[in-house]
């Protein structure tokens, strides 16, 4: 396998550079940051080559404005993510009980395809964070599944030349999301019967779902459904979106090892929410950590590692990993 280009390039979400709020600091941890300013701040980090863009943009900001700003700052559009998770979709987007709301989600998805095409984005990403439920008996699960699967399937069928991806997450803002785990999401994608829908594997979402992120990566790749990879970290109890490698160094090392093993040569995306930190610092720290860990992954003694794995020899693997990380 040919090694990936060094240094690895990275992309990020525009939300990292925007105004971040929570349910206590409802006035935000900083001022409102307009769309075009987030692009400028992303470029100033000095480490990103592209952005995941939330759509619609701020009032008055056109697709042409965004395209010109990206070009001026040397950034590309990685994907366009329609905002189907805000107050307007509080009871669901593709799974909303109101047919008019479901139709609105479809319309926004169609608009996002047009925006993605005009910006030259690689794919359209769905994060259906309101598609789920909060209480037992609240929904009919069969109906919820049908609406979730058919909604995205219909968009994918309408644009067979466009790549779509679903970013799964266990919960938040709903207590139970339909698109909750890698396995559940991949199963639902298979039920769509389309070839142009895949998975975004977010390292933190996988931790949060009590999965093994490296194992999930191999699963999505083996099914031909891996569209993008996002990195961050958390305490496994919430989607904290801390800097990459801040907590789970061994798991991040294994994840990056699998990234190499599957031959992934695209940029890695950062999904960070620096509530109290400077966003540029959070990006730079994440990139520095990931590059250091990628160097460790590249130096792993593969013959010895594979022999230990073939024998399921946990202590031999531990020695290899310890030596890689600690010398």
C-alpha positions as CSV (number, residue, x, y, z in Angstrom):
1,X,0.0,0.0,0.0
2,X,1.4,3.4,-1.0
3,X,1.7,5.8,2.0
4,X,-0.6,8.8,2.1
5,X,0.8,12.2,1.3
6,X,2.7,13.8,4.1
7,X,1.7,16.0,5.8
8,X,-1.9,15.0,5.9
9,X,-4.3,17.8,5.0
10,X,-7.3,18.7,7.1
11,X,-10.7,20.3,6.7
12,X,-13.2,21.6,9.3
13,X,-16.7,22.7,10.1
14,X,-17.6,26.3,9.7
15,X,-19.4,26.1,13.1
16,X,-16.0,25.8,14.9
17,X,-15.5,29.5,14.1
18,X,-19.0,30.7,14.7
19,X,-21.0,31.7,17.8
20,X,-21.3,28.7,20.2
21,X,-24.1,28.5,22.7
22,X,-25.5,26.0,25.2
23,X,-28.6,25.8,27.2
24,X,-27.1,27.9,30.0
25,X,-25.1,30.5,28.1
26,X,-28.0,31.2,25.8
27,X,-26.4,34.5,24.7
28,X,-23.4,32.5,23.5
29,X,-19.7,32.3,24.5
30,X,-18.9,35.0,21.9
31,X,-20.5,37.3,19.5
32,X,-22.4,36.3,16.4
33,X,-20.0,35.5,13.6
34,X,-21.4,36.0,10.1
35,X,-20.9,33.3,7.4
36,X,-18.1,35.1,5.5
37,X,-16.2,35.9,8.7
38,X,-16.2,32.2,9.6
39,X,-14.5,31.5,6.3
40,X,-11.9,34.1,7.0
41,X,-11.2,32.8,10.5
42,X,-10.9,29.2,9.2
43,X,-8.3,30.4,6.7
44,X,-6.4,32.2,9.5
45,X,-6.0,29.0,11.4
46,X,-3.4,28.2,8.8
47,X,-4.2,24.4,8.9
48,X,-7.4,23.9,6.9
49,X,-7.9,23.3,3.2
50,X,-11.7,23.1,3.1
51,X,-14.9,23.6,5.0
52,X,-18.1,21.8,5.8
53,X,-20.8,24.5,5.1
54,X,-24.1,24.9,6.8
55,X,-26.9,26.0,4.5
56,X,-28.9,28.4,4.4
57,X,-26.2,31.1,4.9
58,X,-26.8,34.3,6.7
59,X,-29.5,36.6,5.3
60,X,-28.2,38.4,2.3
61,X,-25.1,36.2,1.8
62,X,-25.4,34.5,-1.6
63,X,-23.8,31.3,-2.9
64,X,-21.6,33.5,-5.1
65,X,-20.4,35.4,-2.1
66,X,-19.5,32.2,-0.3
67,X,-17.7,30.8,-3.4
68,X,-15.7,34.0,-3.9
69,X,-14.7,34.1,-0.2
70,X,-13.6,30.4,-0.3
71,X,-11.5,31.0,-3.4
72,X,-10.0,34.2,-2.0
73,X,-8.9,32.3,1.2
74,X,-7.6,29.2,-0.6
75,X,-10.4,27.0,0.8
76,X,-12.7,24.5,-0.9
77,X,-16.2,23.4,-0.1
78,X,-16.0,19.9,1.4
79,X,-19.8,19.5,1.7
80,X,-23.0,21.4,2.2
81,X,-25.0,20.5,5.3
82,X,-28.6,21.6,5.2
83,X,-29.9,22.9,8.5
84,X,-32.6,20.4,9.1
85,X,-32.1,20.4,12.9
86,X,-33.1,24.0,14.0
87,X,-36.3,25.2,15.6
88,X,-38.2,25.0,12.3
89,X,-37.7,21.2,12.5
90,X,-38.2,20.8,16.2
91,X,-40.4,17.7,15.8
92,X,-38.3,16.2,13.0
93,X,-37.2,16.9,9.5
94,X,-37.7,13.8,7.2
95,X,-39.6,12.1,10.1
96,X,-41.8,15.1,11.1
97,X,-45.4,14.2,11.8
98,X,-46.5,17.1,9.6
99,X,-46.3,16.3,5.9
100,X,-45.7,20.0,5.1
101,X,-42.6,19.9,7.4
102,X,-41.3,16.8,5.7
103,X,-41.8,18.5,2.3
104,X,-39.9,21.5,3.6
105,X,-37.0,19.2,4.5
106,X,-37.0,17.7,1.0
107,X,-37.1,21.2,-0.5
108,X,-34.1,22.3,1.6
109,X,-32.2,19.1,0.6
110,X,-32.8,19.8,-3.1
111,X,-31.6,23.4,-2.6
112,X,-28.5,22.1,-0.9
113,X,-27.7,19.9,-3.9
114,X,-27.8,23.0,-6.1
115,X,-25.6,24.9,-3.7
116,X,-23.1,22.0,-3.5
117,X,-22.9,21.8,-7.3
118,X,-22.3,25.5,-7.6
119,X,-19.6,25.5,-5.0
120,X,-18.0,22.3,-6.3
121,X,-18.5,20.4,-3.0
122,X,-17.7,16.7,-2.7
123,X,-21.1,15.7,-1.2
124,X,-24.2,16.8,0.6
125,X,-24.3,15.8,4.3
126,X,-27.4,15.0,6.3
127,X,-27.3,15.4,10.1
128,X,-30.9,14.7,11.0
129,X,-30.5,15.6,14.6
130,X,-34.3,16.1,15.2
131,X,-35.3,12.8,13.6
132,X,-36.1,10.7,16.6
133,X,-38.1,10.9,19.8
134,X,-37.9,11.6,23.5
135,X,-40.4,9.4,25.3
136,X,-41.5,5.8,25.2
137,X,-44.7,5.3,23.1
138,X,-44.1,8.8,21.6
139,X,-43.8,7.5,18.0
140,X,-44.7,4.5,15.9
141,X,-41.3,3.1,15.2
142,X,-42.2,1.5,11.9
143,X,-43.6,4.8,10.6
144,X,-40.5,6.7,11.9
145,X,-38.2,4.3,10.1
146,X,-40.3,4.5,6.8
147,X,-40.2,8.3,6.8
148,X,-36.5,8.4,7.7
149,X,-35.5,5.9,5.0
150,X,-37.8,7.1,2.3
151,X,-37.0,10.8,2.8
152,X,-33.3,10.5,2.1
153,X,-33.9,7.8,-0.4
154,X,-36.1,10.1,-2.5
155,X,-33.5,12.8,-2.5
156,X,-30.8,10.3,-3.5
157,X,-32.9,9.0,-6.3
158,X,-33.6,12.5,-7.6
159,X,-29.9,13.2,-7.9
160,X,-28.1,9.9,-8.8
161,X,-24.9,11.8,-9.8
162,X,-24.6,13.4,-6.3
163,X,-23.0,11.7,-3.3
164,X,-24.9,12.0,0.0
165,X,-23.7,11.1,3.5
166,X,-25.4,10.6,6.8
167,X,-23.7,11.6,10.1
168,X,-25.1,9.4,12.8
169,X,-25.2,10.3,16.5
170,X,-26.7,8.5,19.5
171,X,-28.6,11.5,20.8
172,X,-28.9,15.3,21.0
173,X,-30.9,17.2,20.4
174,X,-33.5,14.4,20.6
175,X,-33.0,11.9,23.5
176,X,-33.1,9.1,20.9
177,X,-32.0,9.7,17.3
178,X,-33.2,7.3,14.5
179,X,-29.7,7.6,13.0
180,X,-28.1,6.5,16.2
181,X,-25.2,4.1,15.5
182,X,-23.1,3.0,12.6
183,X,-24.8,-0.4,12.3
184,X,-28.3,1.0,12.5
185,X,-27.5,3.7,9.9
186,X,-25.8,1.3,7.5
187,X,-28.8,-1.0,7.8
188,X,-31.1,1.8,6.9
189,X,-29.0,2.9,4.0
190,X,-29.1,-0.6,2.6
191,X,-32.9,-0.5,2.9
192,X,-32.9,2.5,0.6
193,X,-31.6,0.5,-2.3
194,X,-29.4,3.3,-3.7
195,X,-25.7,3.5,-4.4
196,X,-25.0,7.2,-3.7
197,X,-25.7,7.4,0.1
198,X,-23.0,6.6,2.6
199,X,-21.7,7.3,6.1
200,X,-19.7,10.0,7.8
201,X,-17.8,8.4,10.6
202,X,-17.3,10.9,13.4
203,X,-14.7,9.6,15.9
204,X,-16.5,11.3,18.8
205,X,-19.9,10.2,17.8
206,X,-18.6,6.6,17.7
207,X,-17.1,6.9,21.2
208,X,-20.4,8.5,22.4
209,X,-22.3,5.5,21.0
210,X,-20.0,3.1,23.0
211,X,-18.6,1.8,19.7
212,X,-15.0,1.1,18.8
213,X,-14.3,3.9,16.2
214,X,-11.6,1.9,14.4
215,X,-13.9,-1.1,14.0
216,X,-16.6,1.1,12.7
217,X,-14.3,2.6,10.1
218,X,-13.5,-0.9,8.8
219,X,-17.2,-1.8,8.7
220,X,-18.2,1.3,6.7
221,X,-15.3,0.9,4.4
222,X,-15.9,-2.8,3.8
223,X,-19.5,-2.0,2.7
224,X,-18.3,0.7,0.3
225,X,-20.3,3.3,2.3
226,X,-17.5,5.5,3.8
227,X,-17.8,9.0,2.6
228,X,-15.9,11.1,5.1
229,X,-14.1,10.9,8.4
230,X,-14.3,13.4,11.3
231,X,-12.1,13.7,14.3
232,X,-12.5,15.2,17.8
233,X,-12.7,13.7,21.3
234,X,-15.0,13.4,24.3
235,X,-15.6,11.6,27.6
236,X,-17.9,9.0,26.0
237,X,-21.0,10.5,27.9
238,X,-21.7,13.5,25.6
239,X,-20.6,14.9,22.3
240,X,-18.1,17.3,23.8
241,X,-16.2,17.9,20.5
242,X,-12.9,18.5,22.3
243,X,-9.6,18.7,20.4
244,X,-8.5,15.6,18.7
245,X,-6.5,13.3,20.9
246,X,-7.2,15.2,24.1
247,X,-8.4,12.1,25.9
248,X,-8.2,8.9,23.9
249,X,-4.7,8.7,22.5
250,X,-4.6,4.9,22.1
251,X,-8.0,4.8,20.4
252,X,-7.0,7.7,18.1
253,X,-3.8,6.0,17.2
254,X,-5.7,2.8,16.3
255,X,-8.2,4.9,14.3
256,X,-5.4,6.6,12.3
257,X,-3.7,3.2,11.8
258,X,-7.0,1.9,10.2
259,X,-7.2,5.2,8.1
260,X,-3.8,4.1,6.7
261,X,-4.7,0.5,6.3
262,X,-7.8,1.3,4.2
263,X,-5.7,3.6,2.0
264,X,-7.7,6.8,2.9
265,X,-5.9,9.6,1.2
266,X,-8.5,12.3,1.5
267,X,-8.3,15.1,4.1
268,X,-9.5,14.4,7.6
269,X,-12.2,16.7,9.0
270,X,-12.2,18.3,12.4
271,X,-15.5,18.6,14.2
272,X,-14.7,20.9,17.1
273,X,-16.8,23.1,19.4
274,X,-14.3,25.3,21.3
275,X,-16.7,26.9,23.7
276,X,-14.1,28.8,25.8
277,X,-11.0,28.4,23.6
278,X,-9.8,30.3,20.6
279,X,-11.0,28.3,17.6
280,X,-7.8,28.7,15.7
281,X,-5.8,27.4,18.7
282,X,-8.2,24.4,18.9
283,X,-7.7,23.6,15.2
284,X,-3.9,24.0,15.4
285,X,-3.6,21.8,18.5
286,X,-5.8,19.1,17.0
287,X,-3.7,19.1,13.8
288,X,-0.4,19.0,15.7
289,X,-1.7,16.0,17.8
290,X,-3.0,14.1,14.8
291,X,0.1,14.6,12.7
292,X,2.2,13.4,15.7
293,X,0.0,10.3,16.0
294,X,0.0,9.7,12.3
295,X,3.8,9.6,12.4
296,X,3.5,7.0,15.2
297,X,1.0,5.0,13.2
298,X,3.3,5.1,10.2
299,X,6.2,3.7,12.3
300,X,4.3,0.8,13.7
301,X,6.1,-2.5,13.0
302,X,3.3,-4.0,10.8
303,X,4.7,-7.5,10.6
304,X,4.9,-7.8,14.4
305,X,1.5,-6.1,14.8
306,X,-0.2,-8.4,12.4
307,X,1.3,-11.5,13.9
308,X,0.2,-10.4,17.3
309,X,-3.3,-9.7,16.0
310,X,-3.5,-13.0,14.2
311,X,-2.7,-14.7,17.5
312,X,-5.1,-12.4,19.5
313,X,-2.1,-11.7,21.7
314,X,-3.2,-8.8,23.8
315,X,0.1,-8.3,25.7
316,X,2.2,-8.4,22.5
317,X,-0.1,-5.7,21.0
318,X,0.2,-3.7,24.2
319,X,4.0,-3.8,24.0
320,X,3.9,-2.6,20.4
321,X,1.5,0.3,21.2
322,X,3.4,1.3,24.4
323,X,6.6,1.4,22.5
324,X,5.1,3.4,19.7
325,X,3.7,6.0,22.1
326,X,6.2,6.0,24.9
327,X,9.4,4.6,23.5
